Amino acid sequence: MKEILIQEYESINILGISSKEPTNNFYYSFVNGATCEISGPLNKEYKVRFFDSFKNQLIHESIIKNNMWTRTTAQYYVPWRIEVYDNETQELVNTHHFNAKGKRIYIHLDSAALGDTLAWFPYIGEFRKVHQCHVITSTHHNDWFESNYPELEFITPGTVAENIYAKFAIGWFYQDKELDLSKHPIDVKTISMQQTSTSILGLQHKEIKPKLSFKDKGKQIDGDYVVIAPHASPHAKYWLYPGGWQTVIDYLNEKGYKVLMITQEPLGDNWHDSKLGGTLKGVIDKTGSYPLEDRYNDILHAKAFIGMGSGLSWLAWSTPTPIILISGFSKPYTEFQNCIRIFDYTPNLCTGCFNKHWLDPGDWEWCPEHKNTKRQFECTKYIKPEIVINALNKTLNIY
């Protein structure tokens, strides 16, 4: 038996396989910032450098050891290039370029506001097209979009999105009344509302309307009519020329147009009516609580819409209906451009506070530069009804 075993052993082919040296592993993620994690048994020190590859600009640098991680503060989209060096030899040992193609990306809207949602949502789909990735998204109003965006995966806010490569949040983010620049590449007050979304997602900006899931129920009002939405929040958004709204309503009625008022704020409520100079006459009262789909249909079949810098104006913008937008608290670039914008360009008149100051949502009388003075809300006090009527004449072809 011994001889047999020796013979078998001597006939075995010995393979020249070298032993595998232990290595460290490198992991990359773009969830809440660009992250590099290094794990493994080798006790080494590394220099990790995060570049904006488009600008070839160093954004962040950190020295870490194995079984540690480092992350950028910037949480918006950057075309990242991450380089990892052996800190002893300065040899480049690993690199990674942001590449979303085919990967799962989570993009969510932080705001539940009507205008914010309609302004920001369209660019989620654009990100998917540009990067050829699978996008998971959550909004506070998924039902407004789901049927018209089958290529997106919708989840409810707060649901954990699994196995994602990157995550981006769209919103206006503040810390102690100062804009959180870790979540914004640019001061959002200096750009249009829609550019909030394109700047965070790193997309070229062009005005895009959302494709809403609301069904056209047909015209519900006989005859030609114009929709008005004279209320907004805060008071600074209002058109405050004395008797302005009533003058416009009377003119439209005289020209044979009905006027439909659709605000959440009820007609006949003394406090709300006082902000318009008294209870408006000559309107069809559809104020109060109505489903947004009804509001959409009423605007869809109107000959024109007149509103402020409010969510209902953004809803009107999502339809083909012509819009007349009256605003002084925001600069003309702030809202959508597909409208006739009524704005007072008088020199030395105070306008555009929304674009200069933090808006206190708890202060109805918010007017950061002239509150409790004769100049409070002067941005719209001198916009005469004739200016709005001229815009209506152009829109409705009244001569």
C-alpha positions in Angstrom: 0.0 0.0 0.0 2.8 2.4 0.9 4.4 1.9 -2.5 1.1 2.6 -4.2 0.6 5.9 -2.4 4.1 7.0 -3.2 3.6 6.2 -6.9 0.3 8.2 -6.9 1.9 11.2 -5.3 4.8 11.2 -7.7 2.4 11.1 -10.7 0.4 14.2 -9.6 1.0 17.3 -11.7 2.0 20.2 -9.4 0.3 23.5 -10.6 2.3 26.6 -10.3 -0.4 28.8 -8.7 0.9 31.7 -6.7 -0.9 32.7 -3.5 -3.2 35.8 -3.8 -2.0 38.9 -2.0 -4.5 40.7 0.2 -6.0 43.9 -1.3 -8.2 46.7 -0.4 -11.5 47.4 -2.2 -12.9 50.8 -3.4 -16.6 51.6 -3.3 -18.2 54.7 -4.8 -21.7 56.2 -4.2 -23.5 59.5 -5.0 -26.2 59.4 -2.3 -26.2 62.7 -0.4 -22.9 63.7 -1.9 -20.1 61.9 -3.6 -18.6 59.2 -1.4 -15.5 57.0 -1.5 -15.2 54.1 0.9 -12.1 51.9 1.2 -12.3 48.6 2.9 -9.8 45.7 3.3 -7.0 44.3 5.4 -4.1 46.4 4.1 -3.1 49.1 6.6 -2.6 51.9 4.1 -3.2 55.7 3.9 -4.9 57.2 0.9 -5.4 60.6 -0.5 -8.9 60.9 -2.1 -9.5 63.8 -4.5 -12.9 64.8 -5.9 -12.9 66.8 -9.2 -15.6 68.4 -11.3 -14.5 66.7 -14.4 -16.1 69.2 -16.7 -14.2 72.1 -15.2 -11.2 70.0 -14.1 -11.6 71.7 -10.8 -10.7 70.1 -7.4 -13.7 70.3 -5.2 -12.7 68.2 -2.2 -9.7 66.4 -0.9 -9.3 64.1 2.1 -6.7 61.6 3.5 -8.2 58.4 4.9 -7.1 54.9 5.8 -8.5 51.5 4.9 -11.9 50.8 6.4 -12.8 54.5 6.3 -14.9 56.7 4.0 -15.0 60.3 2.9 -17.7 62.4 1.3 -18.2 65.8 -0.4 -20.5 68.4 1.1 -22.0 69.1 -2.3 -25.2 67.1 -2.7 -26.3 68.4 -6.1 -25.2 66.9 -9.5 -21.6 67.3 -10.4 -19.8 65.3 -13.2 -17.5 63.8 -10.6 -14.1 62.3 -11.2 -12.7 60.6 -8.0 -9.0 59.8 -7.8 -7.4 57.7 -5.1 -3.7 57.9 -4.4 -1.4 55.8 -2.2 -0.5 58.6 0.2 3.0 57.2 0.7 4.1 56.7 -2.9 1.6 59.3 -4.5 0.7 56.6 -7.0 -2.8 56.7 -8.5 -4.3 53.4 -7.5 -8.0 53.8 -8.3 -10.3 56.2 -10.1 -14.0 56.5 -10.8 -16.1 58.7 -13.1 -19.8 59.4 -12.3 -21.8 57.3 -14.8 -25.5 56.9 -14.3 -26.2 54.9 -17.4 -28.3 51.8 -16.6 -28.2 52.6 -12.9 -30.9 53.3 -10.4 -31.1 57.0 -9.5 -33.5 58.4 -6.9 -34.8 62.0 -7.3 -37.4 63.4 -5.0 -39.2 66.7 -4.6 -38.9 68.2 -1.2 -41.8 70.7 -1.5 -45.5 69.8 -1.6 -46.5 73.2 -2.9 -48.5 73.3 -6.1 -46.3 75.7 -8.0 -43.0 74.2 -6.9 -44.2 70.7 -7.9 -45.4 71.7 -11.4 -42.3 73.9 -12.0 -39.7 71.3 -10.9 -41.1 67.9 -11.9 -40.5 67.9 -15.7 -36.8 67.8 -15.3 -36.8 64.5 -13.5 -37.8 62.9 -16.8 -35.2 65.0 -18.6 -32.5 63.6 -16.3 -33.5 60.1 -17.2 -33.3 60.9 -20.9 -29.9 62.6 -20.7 -28.2 59.9 -18.5 -30.1 56.8 -19.8 -30.8 55.6 -16.3 -33.6 54.1 -14.3 -35.1 56.9 -12.2 -37.1 56.4 -9.1 -39.0 59.5 -8.0 -41.3 60.6 -5.2 -43.5 63.7 -5.0 -46.3 64.6 -2.7 -48.6 64.4 -5.7 -47.6 61.3 -7.6 -51.1 60.9 -9.0 -50.7 64.1 -11.0 -48.1 62.5 -13.2 -47.9 58.7 -13.0 -50.1 57.9 -16.0 -48.2 60.2 -18.3 -44.7 59.2 -17.1 -44.7 55.4 -17.3 -40.9 55.4 -17.8 -40.4 56.6 -14.2 -40.8 54.5 -11.0 -42.9 56.4 -8.5 -42.7 55.7 -4.8 -44.4 57.5 -1.9 -42.2 60.1 0.1 -40.4 58.4 2.9 -40.1 55.0 1.1 -36.6 53.7 1.0 -35.3 53.4 -2.5 -33.0 50.3 -2.6 -29.7 49.8 -4.5 -29.4 53.3 -5.8 -26.3 54.8 -7.3 -27.2 58.4 -6.7 -29.8 60.5 -5.0 -30.8 64.2 -5.5 -33.3 66.3 -3.7 -35.1 69.2 -5.4 -36.2 72.1 -3.3 -35.2 75.4 -1.6 -33.1 74.4 1.4 -32.2 76.9 4.2 -30.2 76.9 7.4 -31.0 79.7 9.8 -32.5 81.8 6.9 -29.4 81.4 4.8 -29.5 79.3 1.6 -27.8 75.9 2.2 -25.2 75.9 -0.6 -24.3 72.3 0.0 -27.6 71.5 -1.8 -27.5 74.3 -4.4 -24.8 75.1 -6.9 -26.2 78.6 -7.3 -28.3 81.1 -5.3 -31.8 80.1 -6.4 -33.2 83.6 -5.8 -31.1 84.8 -8.8 -32.6 82.4 -11.3 -36.0 81.3 -12.4 -38.1 78.8 -10.3 -37.7 76.1 -12.9 -33.9 76.5 -12.9 -33.9 75.4 -9.3 -34.5 71.9 -10.7 -32.1 72.1 -13.7 -29.3 73.6 -11.6 -29.5 70.8 -9.0 -29.7 68.1 -11.6 -27.0 69.6 -13.8 -29.2 70.0 -16.9 -29.3 72.7 -19.5 -32.3 74.9 -18.9 -35.3 75.3 -21.2 -38.8 75.9 -20.1 -40.7 72.6 -20.0 -44.3 72.1 -19.0 -45.4 69.0 -17.0 -47.7 66.4 -18.6 -50.5 66.2 -16.1 -52.7 63.1 -15.6 -55.9 65.2 -15.4 -58.7 64.3 -17.8 -60.4 66.8 -20.0 -64.0 66.6 -18.8 -65.2 69.1 -21.3 -66.4 72.7 -20.9 -68.6 73.2 -17.9 -69.6 76.8 -18.4 -71.7 78.2 -21.2 -70.2 81.0 -23.3 -66.8 82.6 -23.3 -65.2 83.2 -20.0 -62.0 84.4 -18.3 -60.6 82.8 -15.1 -59.2 85.0 -12.3 -57.3 83.9 -9.3 -56.8 87.2 -7.3 -55.7 85.6 -4.0 -52.3 84.4 -3.0 -50.1 83.9 0.0 -48.5 86.1 1.4 -50.1 89.6 1.0 -47.1 90.8 -0.9 -48.2 88.8 -4.0 -51.5 90.6 -4.3 -52.3 93.2 -7.0 -53.1 96.2 -4.7 -54.2 99.0 -7.0 -57.5 100.2 -5.4 -60.5 98.8 -7.3 -58.3 97.2 -9.9 -59.9 93.8 -10.0 -63.4 95.1 -10.1 -62.5 97.5 -13.0 -61.2 94.5 -15.0 -64.2 92.4 -14.2 -66.6 95.1 -15.2 -64.7 95.6 -18.5 -64.9 91.9 -19.3 -68.6 91.7 -18.5 -69.2 94.7 -20.8 -67.4 92.9 -23.6 -69.5 89.8 -23.2 -67.1 87.6 -21.2 -68.1 85.8 -18.0 -65.5 85.9 -15.2 -64.9 82.8 -13.2 -63.2 83.2 -9.8 -61.5 79.9 -8.6 -59.5 80.6 -5.5 -59.4 78.5 -2.4 -60.1 81.7 -0.4 -63.9 82.0 -0.3 -65.8 84.9 -1.9 -67.9 86.6 0.7 -65.4 86.2 3.5 -64.9 89.7 4.8 -61.2 89.3 5.7 -60.3 87.9 2.3 -62.5 90.2 0.4 -60.9 93.2 2.1 -57.6 92.3 0.5 -59.3 92.8 -2.9 -60.9 96.1 -2.0 -64.2 94.5 -1.1 -66.4 91.7 -2.3 -66.0 91.3 -6.1 -69.2 91.6 -8.2 -70.0 90.2 -11.6 -68.1 86.9 -11.1 -69.1 83.3 -11.2 -68.2 82.1 -7.7 -66.3 78.8 -7.7 -64.1 79.7 -4.7 -63.5 77.3 -1.9 -62.4 73.6 -1.9 -62.6 71.9 -5.3 -60.5 69.1 -6.7 -57.5 70.3 -8.6 -58.7 68.4 -11.7 -61.8 70.7 -11.7 -59.5 73.7 -11.5 -57.5 72.4 -14.4 -60.6 71.9 -16.5 -62.0 75.3 -15.8 -58.7 76.9 -16.8 -58.3 74.6 -19.8 -61.5 75.8 -21.5 -61.1 79.5 -20.5 -60.2 82.2 -23.0 -57.6 83.6 -20.6 -56.3 83.4 -17.1 -55.3 86.3 -14.8 -53.4 85.5 -11.7 -50.5 86.3 -9.3 -47.3 84.5 -8.6 -49.2 81.6 -7.1 -49.8 77.8 -7.6 -52.9 78.4 -9.6 -50.9 80.4 -12.1 -48.5 77.5 -12.5 -51.5 75.2 -13.0 -52.7 77.6 -15.8 -49.2 77.5 -17.3 -49.5 73.7 -17.6 -52.5 74.3 -20.0 -52.5 76.0 -23.4 -54.7 78.8 -22.0 -53.1 82.3 -22.3 -51.9 83.8 -19.0 -51.7 87.3 -17.7 -49.4 87.3 -14.6 -49.4 90.3 -12.3 -46.5 90.5 -9.9 -44.2 92.9 -8.3 -42.7 91.0 -5.3 -40.8 88.8 -7.7 -38.6 89.8 -10.6 -39.9 89.0 -14.1 -37.4 86.2 -14.6 -38.8 84.3 -11.6 -41.9 82.6 -12.9 -42.5 81.0 -16.3 -41.9 83.2 -19.4 -44.8 81.9 -21.5 -47.2 84.6 -20.4 -47.9 88.3 -20.5 -46.1 89.7 -17.5 -47.5 92.8 -15.8 -44.7 94.5 -13.8 -44.0 98.0 -12.8 -40.6 99.1 -14.0 -40.8 102.6 -12.5 -37.3 103.7 -11.3 -36.7 103.6 -7.6 -39.9 101.6 -7.0 -39.2 98.7 -4.6 -39.7 95.4 -6.4 -38.4 91.9 -6.3 -38.1 91.4 -2.6 -38.7 87.6 -3.1 -35.4 87.6 -5.1 -33.4 89.3 -2.3 -34.7 88.1 1.0 -35.7 85.0 2.9 -39.5 84.8 2.7 -41.0 84.4 6.2 -43.9 82.0 5.7 -45.5 82.9 9.0 -45.7 86.6 8.3 -48.8 87.5 6.2 -47.7 91.1 6.0 -44.1 90.2 5.0 -42.5 93.2 3.3 -38.8 93.0 4.3 -37.8 96.6 3.3 -40.9 98.7 4.0 -43.2 96.9 6.4 -45.5 99.3 8.4 -44.6 102.3 6.2 -46.4 104.1 3.4 -44.2 102.1 0.9 -45.4 98.7 2.1 -46.4 96.6 -1.0 -45.7 99.5 -3.3 -44.6 97.0 -6.0 -48.2 96.6 -7.3 -50.0 99.6 -5.9 -49.4 101.6 -9.0 -50.2 99.0 -11.7 -53.3 100.5 -13.2 -56.2 98.4 -14.5 -55.8 99.9 -18.0 -52.5 98.0 -18.3 -54.2 94.7 -17.5 -57.1 95.6 -19.9 -54.6 96.3 -22.7 -53.1 92.8 -22.1 -56.6 91.3 -22.2 -57.4 93.2 -25.5 -54.2 91.7 -27.0 -55.0 88.2 -25.7 -58.7 88.2 -26.6 -58.3 90.2 -29.8 -60.6 92.9 -28.5 -60.3 96.1 -30.6 
